[in-house]
Amino acid sequence: MLGSPEDGSVQIAHSHCLSDDDARQRVVALTDYWSTRYAMTGAWKGERYQISGKTKGIRFDAVFSLAPGRVEVAVEVPFFARKIGRDYVERKLRDYLDPARSLADLQARLLAP
């Protein structure tokens, strides 16, 4: 199952100071961005969101888990792309969970070319 270290997925945890609702809305904004930009598909199941697809020709599967003050992500990408995949997801989490950025600005990225 994706999300356990035994499956070879990359584990990422990001702490934040946002409310649970704000953090969830920001994860939604990020996954909506990926869905729009890279035609990835995903769905929520409780406090977990699973998304999959390809970006730049590389298969990408991720499970986001939300907890108070924390977002955890298990990312599965091919071995050769793990470092790039980890860095990319960590950078996106820092960006989308930054309280200095408004949710409206993050959502507006969907409209940008």
Accessible surface in RSA format (square Angstrom, percent):
REM  Atomic radii and reference values for relative SASA: ProtOr
REM  Chains: A
REM  Algorithm: Lee & Richards
REM  Probe-radius: 1.40
REM  Slices: 20
REM RES _ NUM      All-atoms   Total-Side   Main-Chain    Non-polar    All polar
REM                ABS   REL    ABS   REL    ABS   REL    ABS   REL    ABS   REL
RES MET A   1   184.81  95.7 127.17  84.2  57.64 137.2 103.35  87.9  81.46 107.9
RES LEU A   2    25.38  14.1  15.00  10.7  10.37  26.1  15.40  10.8   9.98  26.8
RES GLY A   3    28.75  35.5   0.00   N/A  28.75  35.5   8.04  22.1  20.71  46.4
RES SER A   4    35.82  30.3  34.47  46.0   1.36   3.1  27.86  59.3   7.97  11.2
RES PRO A   5    95.71  69.8  79.26  72.2  16.45  59.8  80.73  66.7  14.98  93.1
RES GLU A   6   155.34  89.2 115.90  87.7  39.44  93.9  76.34 147.7  78.99  64.5
RES ASP A   7    47.70  33.4  16.83  16.7  30.88  73.0  28.89  68.0  18.81  18.8
RES GLY A   8    26.93  33.2   0.00   N/A  26.93  33.2  24.63  67.6   2.30   5.1
RES SER A   9    11.15   9.4   0.00   0.0  11.15  25.7   0.00   0.0  11.15  15.6
RES VAL A  10    14.01   9.2  10.03   9.1   3.98   9.6  14.01  12.2   0.00   0.0
RES GLN A  11    68.20  38.1  58.14  42.5  10.07  24.0  39.83  84.8  28.37  21.5
RES ILE A  12     9.00   5.1   2.86   2.1   6.14  14.8   6.65   4.8   2.36   6.4
RES ALA A  13    54.34  50.0  22.39  34.6  31.95  72.7  22.80  32.1  31.54  83.6
RES HIS A  14    41.08  22.5  39.29  27.3   1.79   4.6  18.41  19.0  22.66  26.4
RES SER A  15    77.35  65.4  60.35  80.5  17.00  39.2  37.95  80.8  39.41  55.2
RES HIS A  16    25.89  14.2   1.85   1.3  24.04  61.5  13.14  13.5  12.75  14.8
RES CYS A  17   109.32  82.7  72.30  80.6  37.02  87.0  49.26 124.8  60.07  64.8
RES LEU A  18    22.71  12.6   8.74   6.3  13.97  35.1  12.60   8.8  10.11  27.2
RES SER A  19    70.07  59.2  51.86  69.2  18.21  41.9  54.55 116.2  15.52  21.7
RES ASP A  20    84.85  59.4  75.35  75.0   9.50  22.5  38.56  90.7  46.29  46.2
RES ASP A  21    89.46  62.7  83.00  82.6   6.46  15.3  35.75  84.1  53.71  53.6
RES ASP A  22    37.67  26.4  35.67  35.5   2.00   4.7  15.35  36.1  22.32  22.3
RES ALA A  23     3.08   2.8   3.08   4.8   0.00   0.0   3.08   4.3   0.00   0.0
RES ARG A  24    66.09  27.7  66.09  33.7   0.00   0.0  24.66  33.7  41.43  25.1
RES GLN A  25    70.15  39.2  68.22  49.9   1.93   4.6  25.13  53.5  45.02  34.1
RES ARG A  26     9.92   4.2   9.88   5.0   0.03   0.1   0.03   0.0   9.88   6.0
RES VAL A  27     1.55   1.0   0.90   0.8   0.65   1.6   1.55   1.3   0.00   0.0
RES VAL A  28    48.33  31.8  48.32  43.7   0.01   0.0  48.33  42.0   0.00   0.0
RES ALA A  29     2.73   2.5   0.00   0.0   2.72   6.2   1.95   2.7   0.77   2.1
RES LEU A  30     0.35   0.2   0.35   0.2   0.00   0.0   0.35   0.2   0.00   0.0
RES THR A  31     1.22   0.9   1.20   1.2   0.02   0.1   0.02   0.0   1.20   1.8
RES ASP A  32    56.78  39.8  55.67  55.4   1.11   2.6   8.13  19.1  48.65  48.5
RES TYR A  33    26.03  12.2  25.97  14.8   0.06   0.2  12.87   9.7  13.16  16.2
RES TRP A  34     1.50   0.6   1.50   0.7   0.00   0.0   1.07   0.6   0.43   0.7
RES SER A  35    35.38  29.9  26.72  35.7   8.67  20.0  22.19  47.3  13.19  18.5
RES THR A  36    92.40  65.7  62.59  63.5  29.81  71.0  51.80  69.6  40.59  61.4
RES ARG A  37   143.09  60.1 110.66  56.4  32.43  77.2  28.14  38.5 114.95  69.7
RES TYR A  38    43.13  20.1  28.39  16.2  14.75  38.4  25.14  18.9  17.99  22.2
RES ALA A  39    85.04  78.2  61.28  94.6  23.77  54.1  67.76  95.4  17.28  45.8
RES MET A  40     8.00   4.1   2.46   1.6   5.54  13.2   2.55   2.2   5.45   7.2
RES THR A  41    97.78  69.5  92.44  93.7   5.34  12.7  74.82 100.5  22.95  34.7
RES GLY A  42    38.36  47.3   0.00   N/A  38.36  47.3   7.78  21.4  30.57  68.5
RES ALA A  43    59.68  54.9  51.71  79.8   7.97  18.1  56.94  80.2   2.74   7.2
RES TRP A  44    66.61  26.7  41.99  20.3  24.63  57.8  37.15  19.8  29.46  47.8
RES LYS A  45   168.37  82.1 154.21  94.6  14.17  33.7 106.09  95.5  62.29  66.3
RES GLY A  46    58.36  72.0   0.00   N/A  58.36  72.0  41.69 114.4  16.67  37.3
RES GLU A  47    96.44  55.4  90.98  68.8   5.46  13.0  49.02  94.8  47.42  38.7
RES ARG A  48    97.70  41.0  96.92  49.4   0.78   1.9  44.53  60.9  53.17  32.2
RES TYR A  49    16.19   7.6  16.19   9.2   0.00   0.0   6.62   5.0   9.56  11.8
RES GLN A  50    96.84  54.2  93.25  68.1   3.59   8.6  26.03  55.4  70.81  53.7
RES ILE A  51     0.58   0.3   0.00   0.0   0.58   1.4   0.58   0.4   0.00   0.0
RES SER A  52    27.67  23.4  26.39  35.2   1.28   2.9   4.20   8.9  23.47  32.9
RES GLY A  53    12.27  15.1   0.00   N/A  12.27  15.1  12.27  33.7   0.00   0.0
RES LYS A  54   123.20  60.1 112.48  69.0  10.73  25.5  59.53  53.6  63.68  67.8
RES THR A  55    24.41  17.4  23.40  23.7   1.01   2.4  19.93  26.8   4.47   6.8
RES LYS A  56   178.33  87.0 135.86  83.4  42.47 101.1  97.80  88.0  80.53  85.8
RES GLY A  57    64.15  79.1   0.00   N/A  64.15  79.1  31.88  87.5  32.27  72.3
RES ILE A  58    44.91  25.6  42.65  31.8   2.26   5.4  44.91  32.3   0.00   0.0
RES ARG A  59   112.47  47.2 110.18  56.2   2.28   5.4  46.06  63.0  66.40  40.2
RES PHE A  60     5.71   2.9   5.71   3.5   0.00   0.0   5.71   3.5   0.00   0.0
RES ASP A  61    24.12  16.9  24.12  24.0   0.00   0.0   6.14  14.4  17.98  17.9
RES ALA A  62     0.10   0.1   0.10   0.1   0.00   0.0   0.10   0.1   0.00   0.0
RES VAL A  63     7.10   4.7   5.75   5.2   1.34   3.2   5.75   5.0   1.34   3.6
RES PHE A  64     0.07   0.0   0.07   0.0   0.00   0.0   0.07   0.0   0.00   0.0
RES SER A  65    27.30  23.1  27.15  36.2   0.16   0.4  19.31  41.1   8.00  11.2
RES LEU A  66    25.15  14.0  10.46   7.5  14.69  36.9  10.71   7.5  14.44  38.9
RES ALA A  67    45.74  42.1  36.08  55.7   9.66  22.0  42.03  59.2   3.71   9.8
RES PRO A  68   112.24  81.8  93.10  84.9  19.14  69.6  93.80  77.4  18.44 114.6
RES GLY A  69    28.17  34.7   0.00   N/A  28.17  34.7  18.72  51.4   9.45  21.2
RES ARG A  70    93.17  39.1  92.96  47.4   0.22   0.5  25.82  35.3  67.36  40.8
RES VAL A  71     0.09   0.1   0.09   0.1   0.00   0.0   0.09   0.1   0.00   0.0
RES GLU A  72    72.29  41.5  71.74  54.3   0.55   1.3  18.49  35.8  53.80  43.9
RES VAL A  73     2.42   1.6   0.00   0.0   2.42   5.8   1.20   1.0   1.23   3.3
RES ALA A  74     7.99   7.3   5.64   8.7   2.35   5.3   5.64   7.9   2.35   6.2
RES VAL A  75     0.31   0.2   0.28   0.3   0.03   0.1   0.28   0.2   0.03   0.1
RES GLU A  76    65.05  37.3  64.15  48.5   0.90   2.1  12.64  24.4  52.41  42.8
RES VAL A  77     8.05   5.3   3.31   3.0   4.73  11.4   6.29   5.5   1.76   4.8
RES PRO A  78    45.97  33.5  32.73  29.8  13.23  48.1  45.14  37.3   0.82   5.1
RES PHE A  79   164.51  82.3 151.90  94.1  12.62  32.8 151.90  92.1  12.62  36.1
RES PHE A  80   153.20  76.6 122.31  75.8  30.89  80.4 130.03  78.8  23.17  66.3
RES ALA A  81     2.88   2.6   2.85   4.4   0.02   0.1   2.88   4.1   0.00   0.0
RES ARG A  82    71.89  30.2  70.86  36.1   1.03   2.5  24.50  33.5  47.39  28.7
RES LYS A  83   147.72  72.1 138.98  85.3   8.74  20.8 115.66 104.1  32.06  34.1
RES ILE A  84   118.72  67.6 116.04  86.4   2.69   6.5 117.96  84.9   0.76   2.1
RES GLY A  85     8.58  10.6   0.00   N/A   8.58  10.6   8.58  23.5   0.00   0.0
RES ARG A  86    82.13  34.5  81.81  41.7   0.32   0.8  24.88  34.0  57.25  34.7
RES ASP A  87    51.17  35.8  47.47  47.3   3.70   8.7  20.92  49.2  30.25  30.2
RES TYR A  88    45.51  21.2  45.20  25.7   0.32   0.8  44.31  33.3   1.21   1.5
RES VAL A  89     0.13   0.1   0.13   0.1   0.00   0.0   0.13   0.1   0.00   0.0
RES GLU A  90    51.22  29.4  49.73  37.6   1.49   3.6  13.01  25.2  38.21  31.2
RES ARG A  91   123.30  51.8 122.27  62.3   1.03   2.4  54.74  74.8  68.57  41.6
RES LYS A  92    32.55  15.9  32.50  19.9   0.05   0.1   7.68   6.9  24.87  26.5
RES LEU A  93     0.97   0.5   0.97   0.7   0.00   0.0   0.97   0.7   0.00   0.0
RES ARG A  94   133.14  55.9 126.60  64.5   6.53  15.6  57.57  78.7  75.57  45.8
RES ASP A  95    27.96  19.6  22.46  22.4   5.49  13.0  18.67  43.9   9.29   9.3
RES TYR A  96     1.41   0.7   1.41   0.8   0.00   0.0   1.33   1.0   0.08   0.1
RES LEU A  97     4.96   2.8   1.26   0.9   3.70   9.3   1.52   1.1   3.44   9.3
RES ASP A  98    46.84  32.8  42.67  42.5   4.17   9.9  10.49  24.7  36.35  36.3
RES PRO A  99    81.88  59.7  58.62  53.4  23.27  84.6  59.56  49.2  22.32 138.7
RES ALA A 100    95.25  87.6  51.16  78.9  44.10 100.3  63.50  89.4  31.75  84.1
RES ARG A 101   101.33  42.5  97.42  49.7   3.91   9.3  10.87  14.9  90.46  54.8
RES SER A 102    51.61  43.6  42.58  56.8   9.03  20.8  46.47  99.0   5.14   7.2
RES LEU A 103    36.58  20.4  32.34  23.1   4.24  10.7  32.34  22.7   4.24  11.4
RES ALA A 104    69.39  63.8  59.92  92.5   9.47  21.5  61.88  87.1   7.51  19.9
RES ASP A 105    92.84  65.0  87.46  87.1   5.38  12.7  21.08  49.6  71.76  71.6
RES LEU A 106     1.18   0.7   0.10   0.1   1.08   2.7   0.10   0.1   1.08   2.9
RES GLN A 107    83.55  46.7  79.17  57.9   4.37  10.4  22.38  47.6  61.16  46.4
RES ALA A 108    51.23  47.1  43.03  66.4   8.20  18.7  46.75  65.8   4.48  11.9
RES ARG A 109    68.92  28.9  62.37  31.8   6.55  15.6  30.09  41.1  38.82  23.5
RES LEU A 110    56.14  31.3  39.17  28.0  16.97  42.7  40.80  28.7  15.35  41.3
RES LEU A 111   157.73  87.8 128.26  91.8  29.47  74.1 132.18  92.8  25.55  68.7
RES ALA A 112    62.46  57.4  40.52  62.5  21.95  49.9  46.27  65.2  16.20  42.9
RES PRO A 113   172.10 125.4 106.94  97.5  65.17 236.9 145.84 120.4  26.27 163.3
END  Absolute sums over single chains surface
CHAIN  1 A     6416.7       5152.3       1264.4       3702.4       2714.2
END  Absolute sums over all chains
TOTAL          6416.7       5152.3       1264.4       3702.4       2714.2
